[in-house]
Amino acid sequence: MKTDDFDFVLPEELIAQTPLKDRSSSKLLILDRKNPETIEEKHFSDILEYLNPGDALVLNETKVLPARIFGNRADTGGKIEVLLLKDLGNDTWECLTRPQKRLKPNKAIYFFGDDPENNTPLLAAHVEKILPDGITHLKFVYEGVFLEILNRLGSMPLPPYIHEKLKDKDRYQTVYAKNLGSAAAPTAGLHFTPELLKTAEEKGVEIIKITLHVGLGTFRPVQVDDVKKHQMHTETYEVSKEAAEKIEEVRKNGGKIVAVGTTTVRTLETVAAKNNGKIVEDRGETDIFIYPGFKFKVVDGLITNFHLPKSTLLMLVSAFFDREHILRAYNYAIDNGFRFFSFGDAMLIL
């Protein structure tokens, strides 16, 4: 299986640069695995038509950090861009740094903020370890509360294909975001409004929340020709006892488990793989890589955005249906003016 098998040509004008005013007004493409030749077009606000009482929506309630910060090398003053990926404990973070080649072990980076006359850095970082692929371990030194400093210094880590400035940083958060720790948003959830979630509950759909902090594993491009040789980076997840019990109750009663986003899929299938197909209380790290041929144990339905060519996310979606029908659906979306990627439209696969 080749990475090029998951390629497609996307006109640049279909890459959504800004979120819609109304989250739930995005387009929704419906695919039914029992009727694979059928493609239906709706709006996201219509999604409850496809869910029944007793089904479950499983949401990833991670919250995006203002994880992109800009600093200067203490020795030369050269500019360094830092993207915080994972909290390793003891004020040490796994980061993506650029340009990494200018960094040296045991050297410092200073972060001053926007005040040009401020000669005292708000934050300092010491280079502890330099790893391949731009990954650097940085130990931060500061006075006060780290997250408060990060809120002053940092910006939302929007993907590089988004060139417009985000006017409202909350639009790169889901309305149910709670647990800080992500370097990117779980974008399938961006379409939900509080009103839509309330209506789902009133219909009898169970709303269940888990956490996976999105890191490099989700958005790192595949750089090998053979899909099976790609190595995912680890990401941290947690499934509470309450969430696990609710999921198992829905399954026992014959309801559908509908995952909101690929991060939710990866969390649920990670836990199931460790526990003979069952969802139990669990927390840890996952580097699960889902591509065609994968046998799903838990997820019955998937809500997802349209993903980049040759990405692990497109491979996961192809595994849930099949590559040919997913690429056919993508071509339909392109021909019919759907908006792609983080702020784009959505797809429901049942």
N, C-alpha and C positions, 0 to 999 in steps of 0.2 A: 504494500500500500504506500503510494507516494504522496508527498506533501502537495505536489502539483495537481493531484486529483481533486483537491479542495479549492482550486483557484476559480475565480470568476472576474469579469470586467465590470467595474462599477463607475458610472459617470460621476465626476467629482461633485457636480451640483446636487447629487442625492445624499451627500454626507451632511447630516443635520448639524448646524452650527450653534443653534440656540434651542432651548426647550420651548414647547408650545405653551401658550398662556394657560390653558386648561390641561392639566396632566392627562386626564382620561379621554381627551378628544383625539388622541393619536389613532391612526389606522390600526386594524387588527386583522391579520391573516389567519384563517382557521384551516388546519390540516387534520384530517381524520385518518388514522392508520388503518381503520377497518374499510375505508373507502379511499384508497391512496390516490386515485386520479382526480378527486374532488378538491378544489380550492375555493374557499369562501372568503369574501371580503366584508368586514364589519368595522365598527369603531370600538376602541377599548372599553368604553362605557357599556357595551353590549355583552361583555364577557360572562356575566352571571347567567346568561341564557344557556350556557354550556356547562354550568355547575348545578348539581342537585343537592337537596338537603342530605346531610350526612357525608358529603365530600369535605375535603380539607384543602385549604390554601396554606402552604408552608412558606413563610417569609424569612429572609435573612435580615435581621435587625442590626447588622453592623452599621457603624457611623463613620463617615469619611473624616480623617484628620486633615487639617490644613497643612498637608505633609510636604509641600514643595517650599524649600527655603533657599535663599541665596546668601553666600558668604564670601569671605576672602581668606586666602592663605595667609597665615601669620607671618611667614618668612618673606614672601614676595608681594603680597597684596593681590595676587591673581584671583580672578573670580572663579567660584566653584558653585555649581548647582547641586543640591542635595534633595533626594526624594526619600523620605522615611518609609520603609517597607514593613518592618517587624520589630516589636519591642523584645529584646533579648534578655531584659532584666538588668538591674544594677546600672540604670541610666545608659545602657548600651543598646544601639539600634543597628539592625541590618538596613543599609541604605543603598540606593542607586546614586552614584556620583558621576558628575561630568564636568570637565574632563578628568577622568580618573588617573591618567598617566602623569598628571602634575602632582599627585599626592604621594607622600612618603610616610612610612611607618613612624609613629611617635611625633609627627608634626601636628600642628593645630590649625583649625579653621575658626575664624571669628565671624559672628553674625551681628551686625550693627543696627539693622532696621533702616527706616527711611530718613532718619535725621542725619544729614551730612556732617553736622558739627558734633555728633556724639562720638567721642574718642574711646568710650568704654563699651565693649561688646555686651549685648543683652544675653548672648549665648556663646559658648565656645564648645568645640568638639575636637577630641584627640583621635587621630587615626590609629586604631588598634590592629586592624587586619585588612589587607588588600587581597581580594579574591577575583576570580575571572568574571567576565561579562559585566564589568562595571560595578560589581557588588563590593561594598566597603563596610566594615564594622567601625562605627564611631561611638566613642564614649563622650556624653555631653556633660558639661560643667556649667552650673547656673546658680542663681540665687532666686528663691521664690518657688512658684508652681510651674512645672514644665509646660503643661498644656496652656496655661495663661500666656506664657512667653511665646509658645508656638502660634497661638491665635493672633498675637501682635506681629509676628514675623512672617508667618506662613500664608500660602495661598492654596486654593483647591487644586489638586493635581489633575487637571483636565488632560485628556489624551492629546497627543501631538497633532491629530487631524482636526482638532477644534481650534480655529483661529480667532473666533470672536471672543471678546471679554465677557465673562459671566457677570451679569449685573446683580443677581441675587444668588449668593453662595448656597442658600438653602435649596435651590433647584437642582443641585448636584447631591442632594440627600433624599432618601425616601421619607415619606411623612411619618414612618414608624421607626426611623433610625434611632438607636438608643446606645449601643455599645461602641465607644470610640476605639478605632484601631485599623481602619481600612486605608489603603493607598489609592483606592478607586471605588466608585459606587457600584453596588449590585443593580445594574441599570434596568433590568426588567421590572423592578419594583417602583421605578420612578413614575410609572403610569397610574398608580393607585392614588386615590384621594381618600380622606377620612370618611367622606360620605359613601363612597363605593364600598369600602370595607365594612361600614355599618350596615349597609344594605345586604351585603353578603351574609353577615351574621344573622340579620333578621330573616333571611331566607333559610337559615339552618346550616350554612356552610361554616365549618370549624376554621378559625384563624389561629394558626400555630406558628410560633416564632423560634427560630434557631439562630446561631451566629457562625459565620465564617468571615474572618478578616481578610479582605481581598488584598493580595500581594502580587509578587512577581509571577507566581504560578499561573494566575489567571490571564495576564495580559502579555506575557513574554512571547515574542514570535517564535515560530518553529524554524530552526535554522539547519535542519538536516533533511536530506532527500527522503529517507525512509522514516515514515511516521513512527514506527515502533522504537526507533532509537532516540526519540525526543525524551528528555528528562524534565519533569515538572519540578519546580521549586516548592518547598513546603509552605503551607498556610495553616493558621491556627483556627480551630473550630470548637464549638461547644453546643451540646444538646442537653437541655435540662431534663430532670426527671419528669416534670409536668409535661413538657413537650413530647417526650418519648412515649409516655403513657397515653396521651391524646392520639398520637399517630397510630399506635397499636390498636386503640379502641376503634378508630375509623376503619382501619384495615379489617379488623375482626367483624365489623358490621357491614362490610362490603362497599364502603365508600372509596372514592378515588383520592389518591394522594397526588395533588397537583403542586409541583414545585415552581415557585416564582424565581426563575433565574437559574443559570448554570451553577452558581456557587451553592445554591440550596441542593441541587442534584448531587454535586460532589460530596457535600456533607452527609446527606442521607445514605448515599451508596457506600461511602467510607465506613460509616457506622454499621450498616447492614453486613458488609463484607467481613467485619470483625466478629459478628455475633450471629452467624448462621441465618442471615436474612432478617433478623429482628432489629428494631430500633430500641435502643436502651439509653439511659443516661450515660453521656460520654463526653470527654473533652481531650484534645490532643492536637496533633499536627497531621496533615494529609498531603500527599503528593500524588494522589490518584489521577491517572490520565485515562480519560474515557474517549474511545474512538471506535469506529465500526467493528462489530464483533463482540463488544461488551454486552454482558447479560445483566440487565437491570433487575434488581431485587425488590425495590420499593416504589419507585416513581411510576405513576400511571399517566400523568399529564405534565406538560411543560409549558410555561409562559416564558418567552425569551425575546430579546431584541434581534436585529439582523447584525451579523458579526463580520469581522474582517476576513478577507480571503486568506486561505491557508492557515487559519488560526486554530488553536486547540478548542476554542468555543464552537466554531463551525463543525469541527470533528465530533464534539460531544453531541451536538444537535443531530448530526448525521447518524450517529450511533443510535439515537433514540427513535429515529424513523429509518431512513436509509439515504445514502449519499445522493442517489439519482433524483429522488423525489424532493429532497431539500434544495438541491441546486435548481431544479425545475421551479420550485416555489420562489427561490431568490430571483430567477429570471422573470417570473411573473411580477414580483414586487418592483423590479427595475422598470419593466415595461409599463407599470401602472403608477409610477411616481411615488412609491413608498420612500420614506426617509430612513436612512441607515445609521447604524452605530449608536453611541451612547444616548444621544438626545432624539433618536429616531423612533420609528414605529415598532410594533410588536407582532409576535406570532404566538398562537396557541396550538399546541400539538396534543391531540387526545388519542 
